[in-house]
Structure formats: C-alpha cells, structure tokens
Amino acid sequence: MLGELIEKEAIDISQIIPADQNHSEELRDKLNSAQRLGNEFKSKADITFNTKQGPKTVSTTVWQVTEKYIQLKNGIHIPISSLLDIDF
C-alpha cells in the first residue's frame, strides 16, 4: 500500500487526516520495531500515512513512538491514527 513517495521535509502536517480505518493496534509492534531500528541501527522505515491529497510515503527514521504520534527528525509528528502501513 505505497503512497506517493515524498521527502520528510515535504510533510505538511496540516494536510494529514485520519485513515479510513484505524490501524493503530495492528501497527503498534511495527512502530516499536521501527523506533528500535531508527535509534539503534539508524535504519529507515517506509511510513505510509493518509493526507487530504491521498496516501503519502516517507522513508525515514522513527525517533520516538508515543501513544498518539510518531516523531521523526526535525520535530515532525505524524498522528498514529493517520498511518496506513509501515515497512522496513
């Protein structure tokens, strides 16, 4: 389920909307693995999220996972409720 590939600097948080279906619970393990990969191995994950223009995918490291957001470099926060898929 790949969306349009964009750079993390191109993420417009005002355009992010919740996914049609909430995938939070099923993606929780993947989120934790992506965070570990980012912090310990500097590995990137492909994160697909929903926007007003359709799905977008960014290849980046996940710095932190909270209850409601994932944090990327440069203080970018993506709501977990908008996530469609994570691949690494």
Secondary structure as GFF3:
##gff-version 3
##sequence-region A 1 88
A	DSSP	beta_strand	4	6	.	.	.	ID=ss1
A	DSSP	three_ten_helix	8	10	.	.	.	ID=ss2
A	DSSP	three_ten_helix	13	15	.	.	.	ID=ss3
A	DSSP	alpha_helix	24	41	.	.	.	ID=ss4
A	DSSP	beta_strand	45	49	.	.	.	ID=ss5
A	DSSP	beta_strand	56	60	.	.	.	ID=ss6
A	DSSP	beta_strand	62	65	.	.	.	ID=ss7
A	DSSP	beta_strand	69	72	.	.	.	ID=ss8
A	DSSP	three_ten_helix	73	75	.	.	.	ID=ss9
A	DSSP	beta_strand	77	79	.	.	.	ID=ss10
A	DSSP	three_ten_helix	80	82	.	.	.	ID=ss11
A	DSSP	beta_strand	83	87	.	.	.	ID=ss12
###
